[in-house]
Amino acid sequence: MGIRKTLVLALLAATVAAKEREYRGRRVNVDEPPAAQVKGHLPLRPVEGELVLDGTAFAIEKGSAGPRVATSPAGSVFAPLASGKTVTFKWKDGKGAAREAVMRFEEEGGRWGRHAARGFRYRLADEEITLLDLDADGRFDVGRDGFLAGESGVACPLVPVIVLGRETVRIVSLEPDGSSLVAETAPVAGTEQQVDAMVALNRLRVRHGLLPVPLDEKLSLGCTSHARYLEMNRWDPTTNPHSQSLGPKGASPEGEEAAKRSAISGRAPVDAIASYYVTYYHRLEMMSATLPRIGVNAEPNGLAVVDTGDGFAHGPAAEGGATGDGPAWADPYFVPADGSVGFPLAAISEKPRDPVPDMGRRGCALTMYFRPPGPALTGFRAELVALNGRRETKVPFLVADRGGYEWVYGIVPEGPLRGNTWHRATWIYTLDGKEIRHAVRFKTG
């Protein structure tokens, strides 16, 4: 092998190795069970028979003053279960290493549940996240547990590849106690305009427990092609941009495809994302749990072509996405999600039609999603109240026209919501002859 080739390979190996780094987490308390939309990994786990943490059993007894749980596998010391109180468990794993987990217990209707009361805070790719033992089994596992992004109180599923900020993070290994992980990081490829739009969308998604999504090169090429076409042909934003019917100049098959699939605006992509978030139909796909990737135009700067057309697609997941064999999302899931904060007060109108009359003077829409094509539910209705201590004030709303999205149900407040206020939306429907109610608490910005 020649010296030059050897040197190139050595430099390449050094570059790849430099991406991989061990990160140490800082243990932090989780004061409240984070809301989660991941099916099977709800934050409050049942307490029945015995408590098992990372394969180690802790006995539970019914004492005269109520149930109590052993704090060590030997069962020599017991702690009483008290609603809202934590218990610290200590044991040694199979390698003889000391382990510890703190669980908070809650009692409701005579039944006890628990959630992990501690997590580990990391700074990855210049973003702060908190790893959570979502299934409260005493260990941290990629694919089974979750994380909080920034100040969000809604858990996202912890998957092997995550887009954090402007970088892609691949988790190589994670210690069972959550205290350290090894990850590879790499900057997301794209122009500043494209990456800014991706970051803006992902910050909105993680507020609701939805996985951040990557930029897709092929989709973005189509978006750029169509944006250039619109600029070349002097597109008037008052006319329909979802075809290449303005003339042959700059037309292309990939641009035509992007035109059909994308949300299009006469403003910069990062600003367009913010406006789509307070619409109805344009928001549905960009806030879908099964959206695996997006496309964004690289240029020109004054136009936005954002492809979220795979939001409800079926098939295998893209790497790090949330479809196919990815995390199992509960049916239904919600925007706003239970526990989310900073929800917008008001909606804006969208073209070519609105889900309710005069959308531009209404409050921001609330939506309930099922996996397409959705179940055969009946009797859909909802309740919406603003909360002020124990006082509840009804918020009038209109039911949204689903517009062909038969698996999504929406309501639109009649007027703008009250700012900096907790609300509760109750979604009610009948499925298989049984009435089902979902209460979702959220706070406005």
Summary of the structure (lengths in Angstrom):
residues: 445
radius of gyration: 24.4
end to end distance: 62.1
largest distance: 83.8
contacts: 1445
relative contact order: 0.10
helix: 17%
strand: 38%
